[in-house]
Amino acid sequence: MIPSVAGTKEGEWKNPPTDKIDELLRAVKVVAVVGLSSNGSRPSYGVAKYLKGKGYRIVPVNPNEEEILGEKSYPDLKSIPFAVDVVDVFRRPEAALAIVEEAIAKRARAVWLQEKIISIPAYKRGKEAGLTIIMDRCMYKEHARMIGG
Protein backbone atom coordinates (compact mmCIF):
# COMPACT_ATOMS: atom_id res chain seq x y z
CA MET A 1 0.00 0.00 0.00
CA ILE A 2 1.34 3.42 -0.92
CA PRO A 3 1.52 5.80 2.05
CA SER A 4 -0.55 8.93 1.93
CA VAL A 5 1.73 11.79 0.98
CA ALA A 6 0.66 15.37 0.42
CA GLY A 7 1.01 16.35 -3.21
CA THR A 8 1.30 12.83 -4.59
CA LYS A 9 -1.24 10.77 -6.41
CA GLU A 10 -1.88 7.06 -6.08
CA GLY A 11 0.32 5.27 -8.60
CA GLU A 12 2.99 7.96 -8.99
CA TRP A 13 5.54 5.64 -7.44
CA LYS A 14 5.92 2.08 -6.27
CA ASN A 15 8.67 0.30 -4.40
CA PRO A 16 10.07 -2.91 -5.86
CA PRO A 17 8.46 -6.14 -4.64
CA THR A 18 9.92 -7.74 -1.51
CA ASP A 19 11.85 -10.39 -3.47
CA LYS A 20 13.60 -7.68 -5.52
CA ILE A 21 14.49 -5.74 -2.35
CA ASP A 22 15.94 -8.95 -0.86
CA GLU A 23 17.90 -9.58 -4.07
CA LEU A 24 19.35 -6.07 -3.88
CA LEU A 25 20.28 -6.44 -0.22
CA ARG A 26 22.08 -9.72 -0.95
CA ALA A 27 23.95 -8.37 -3.98
CA VAL A 28 25.30 -5.06 -2.75
CA LYS A 29 28.41 -4.52 -0.64
CA VAL A 30 29.12 -0.77 -0.40
CA VAL A 31 26.52 1.59 1.08
CA ALA A 32 27.06 5.36 1.06
CA VAL A 33 24.97 6.80 3.91
CA VAL A 34 24.08 10.40 3.07
CA GLY A 35 23.33 12.38 6.22
CA LEU A 36 25.02 9.88 8.54
CA SER A 37 25.44 11.45 11.98
CA SER A 38 28.08 10.64 14.59
CA ASN A 39 25.34 11.07 17.24
CA GLY A 40 24.59 7.55 18.46
CA SER A 41 20.96 8.43 19.19
CA ARG A 42 20.19 9.38 15.56
CA PRO A 43 18.47 6.81 13.31
CA SER A 44 21.18 7.17 10.65
CA TYR A 45 23.83 6.06 13.14
CA GLY A 46 21.83 3.03 14.28
CA VAL A 47 21.09 1.90 10.73
CA ALA A 48 24.70 2.35 9.59
CA LYS A 49 26.06 0.54 12.66
CA TYR A 50 23.67 -2.37 12.04
CA LEU A 51 24.57 -2.60 8.34
CA LYS A 52 28.30 -2.46 9.11
CA GLY A 53 27.81 -5.25 11.64
CA LYS A 54 26.15 -7.33 8.91
CA GLY A 55 29.17 -7.03 6.62
CA TYR A 56 28.35 -4.03 4.44
CA ARG A 57 31.03 -1.43 3.84
CA ILE A 58 29.60 1.83 5.14
CA VAL A 59 30.70 5.13 3.61
CA PRO A 60 29.62 8.18 5.63
CA VAL A 61 28.56 11.21 3.56
CA ASN A 62 28.39 14.28 5.78
CA PRO A 63 30.39 17.48 5.19
CA ASN A 64 30.39 18.23 8.93
CA GLU A 65 32.09 15.00 9.99
CA GLU A 66 35.60 13.63 9.48
CA GLU A 67 34.98 10.05 10.61
CA ILE A 68 31.97 8.03 11.72
CA LEU A 69 31.95 4.41 12.89
CA GLY A 70 35.68 4.24 12.13
CA GLU A 71 35.12 5.20 8.48
CA LYS A 72 36.30 8.34 6.69
CA SER A 73 33.44 10.73 5.97
CA TYR A 74 33.08 12.47 2.62
CA PRO A 75 31.35 15.80 1.97
CA ASP A 76 29.33 14.43 -0.98
CA LEU A 77 29.04 11.39 -3.22
CA LYS A 78 31.34 12.74 -5.93
CA SER A 79 34.19 12.98 -3.40
CA ILE A 80 34.17 9.22 -2.75
CA PRO A 81 37.16 7.81 -4.70
CA PHE A 82 35.62 4.36 -5.27
CA ALA A 83 32.36 2.81 -6.44
CA VAL A 84 29.27 2.59 -4.23
CA ASP A 85 26.38 0.19 -4.75
CA VAL A 86 23.58 1.85 -2.78
CA VAL A 87 23.04 5.41 -1.64
CA ASP A 88 21.06 5.31 1.63
CA VAL A 89 19.54 8.75 2.27
CA PHE A 90 18.81 10.37 5.65
CA ARG A 91 17.99 13.85 4.37
CA ARG A 92 14.84 15.86 3.80
CA PRO A 93 12.79 15.02 0.70
CA GLU A 94 13.78 18.37 -0.87
CA ALA A 95 17.41 17.17 -1.02
CA ALA A 96 16.57 13.84 -2.68
CA LEU A 97 16.61 14.93 -6.33
CA ALA A 98 20.12 16.39 -6.08
CA ILE A 99 21.30 13.23 -4.29
CA VAL A 100 19.79 11.06 -7.02
CA GLU A 101 21.64 13.13 -9.62
CA GLU A 102 24.91 12.52 -7.73
CA ALA A 103 24.09 8.80 -7.46
CA ILE A 104 23.53 8.65 -11.23
CA ALA A 105 26.88 10.35 -11.86
CA LYS A 106 28.51 7.94 -9.37
CA ARG A 107 26.93 4.99 -11.21
CA ALA A 108 25.31 3.64 -8.06
CA ARG A 109 22.93 0.74 -8.50
CA ALA A 110 20.21 2.01 -6.16
CA VAL A 111 19.02 4.93 -4.06
CA TRP A 112 17.25 4.12 -0.82
CA LEU A 113 15.23 6.91 0.81
CA GLN A 114 14.59 6.07 4.45
CA GLU A 115 11.21 6.09 6.20
CA LYS A 116 9.12 9.23 5.69
CA ILE A 117 11.37 10.38 2.84
CA ILE A 118 9.38 10.55 -0.40
CA SER A 119 10.29 12.59 -3.46
CA ILE A 120 8.39 11.99 -6.68
CA PRO A 121 10.87 14.04 -8.78
CA ALA A 122 13.79 12.00 -7.34
CA TYR A 123 11.89 8.75 -7.94
CA LYS A 124 11.09 9.63 -11.55
CA ARG A 125 14.63 10.81 -12.32
CA GLY A 126 16.21 7.75 -10.75
CA LYS A 127 13.90 5.34 -12.58
CA GLU A 128 14.54 7.19 -15.86
CA ALA A 129 18.29 6.65 -15.32
CA GLY A 130 17.81 2.95 -14.59
CA LEU A 131 18.36 3.02 -10.83
CA THR A 132 16.43 0.95 -8.35
CA ILE A 133 14.60 3.47 -6.17
CA ILE A 134 13.19 2.59 -2.77
CA MET A 135 11.32 5.21 -0.75
CA ASP A 136 9.76 5.38 2.70
CA ARG A 137 11.41 2.15 3.86
CA CYS A 138 14.16 1.45 6.39
CA MET A 139 17.14 -0.48 5.08
CA TYR A 140 17.81 -1.90 8.56
CA LYS A 141 14.21 -3.13 8.97
CA GLU A 142 14.17 -4.64 5.47
CA HIS A 143 17.45 -6.46 6.07
CA ALA A 144 16.30 -7.75 9.48
CA ARG A 145 13.06 -8.97 7.87
CA MET A 146 15.00 -10.69 5.11
CA ILE A 147 17.24 -12.63 7.51
CA GLY A 148 14.38 -13.33 9.90
CA GLY A 149 15.75 -11.08 12.63
C-alpha positions in Angstrom: 0.0 0.0 0.0 1.3 3.4 -0.9 1.5 5.8 2.0 -0.6 8.9 1.9 1.7 11.8 1.0 0.7 15.4 0.4 1.0 16.4 -3.2 1.3 12.8 -4.6 -1.2 10.8 -6.4 -1.9 7.1 -6.1 0.3 5.3 -8.6 3.0 8.0 -9.0 5.5 5.6 -7.4 5.9 2.1 -6.3 8.7 0.3 -4.4 10.1 -2.9 -5.9 8.5 -6.1 -4.6 9.9 -7.7 -1.5 11.8 -10.4 -3.5 13.6 -7.7 -5.5 14.5 -5.7 -2.3 15.9 -8.9 -0.9 17.9 -9.6 -4.1 19.3 -6.1 -3.9 20.3 -6.4 -0.2 22.1 -9.7 -1.0 24.0 -8.4 -4.0 25.3 -5.1 -2.7 28.4 -4.5 -0.6 29.1 -0.8 -0.4 26.5 1.6 1.1 27.1 5.4 1.1 25.0 6.8 3.9 24.1 10.4 3.1 23.3 12.4 6.2 25.0 9.9 8.5 25.4 11.4 12.0 28.1 10.6 14.6 25.3 11.1 17.2 24.6 7.6 18.5 21.0 8.4 19.2 20.2 9.4 15.6 18.5 6.8 13.3 21.2 7.2 10.7 23.8 6.1 13.1 21.8 3.0 14.3 21.1 1.9 10.7 24.7 2.3 9.6 26.1 0.5 12.7 23.7 -2.4 12.0 24.6 -2.6 8.3 28.3 -2.5 9.1 27.8 -5.2 11.6 26.1 -7.3 8.9 29.2 -7.0 6.6 28.4 -4.0 4.4 31.0 -1.4 3.8 29.6 1.8 5.1 30.7 5.1 3.6 29.6 8.2 5.6 28.6 11.2 3.6 28.4 14.3 5.8 30.4 17.5 5.2 30.4 18.2 8.9 32.1 15.0 10.0 35.6 13.6 9.5 35.0 10.1 10.6 32.0 8.0 11.7 31.9 4.4 12.9 35.7 4.2 12.1 35.1 5.2 8.5 36.3 8.3 6.7 33.4 10.7 6.0 33.1 12.5 2.6 31.3 15.8 2.0 29.3 14.4 -1.0 29.0 11.4 -3.2 31.3 12.7 -5.9 34.2 13.0 -3.4 34.2 9.2 -2.7 37.2 7.8 -4.7 35.6 4.4 -5.3 32.4 2.8 -6.4 29.3 2.6 -4.2 26.4 0.2 -4.8 23.6 1.8 -2.8 23.0 5.4 -1.6 21.1 5.3 1.6 19.5 8.7 2.3 18.8 10.4 5.6 18.0 13.9 4.4 14.8 15.9 3.8 12.8 15.0 0.7 13.8 18.4 -0.9 17.4 17.2 -1.0 16.6 13.8 -2.7 16.6 14.9 -6.3 20.1 16.4 -6.1 21.3 13.2 -4.3 19.8 11.1 -7.0 21.6 13.1 -9.6 24.9 12.5 -7.7 24.1 8.8 -7.5 23.5 8.6 -11.2 26.9 10.3 -11.9 28.5 7.9 -9.4 26.9 5.0 -11.2 25.3 3.6 -8.1 22.9 0.7 -8.5 20.2 2.0 -6.2 19.0 4.9 -4.1 17.2 4.1 -0.8 15.2 6.9 0.8 14.6 6.1 4.4 11.2 6.1 6.2 9.1 9.2 5.7 11.4 10.4 2.8 9.4 10.5 -0.4 10.3 12.6 -3.5 8.4 12.0 -6.7 10.9 14.0 -8.8 13.8 12.0 -7.3 11.9 8.8 -7.9 11.1 9.6 -11.6 14.6 10.8 -12.3 16.2 7.7 -10.8 13.9 5.3 -12.6 14.5 7.2 -15.9 18.3 6.7 -15.3 17.8 2.9 -14.6 18.4 3.0 -10.8 16.4 0.9 -8.3 14.6 3.5 -6.2 13.2 2.6 -2.8 11.3 5.2 -0.7 9.8 5.4 2.7 11.4 2.1 3.9 14.2 1.5 6.4 17.1 -0.5 5.1 17.8 -1.9 8.6 14.2 -3.1 9.0 14.2 -4.6 5.5 17.5 -6.5 6.1 16.3 -7.8 9.5 13.1 -9.0 7.9 15.0 -10.7 5.1 17.2 -12.6 7.5 14.4 -13.3 9.9 15.8 -11.1 12.6 
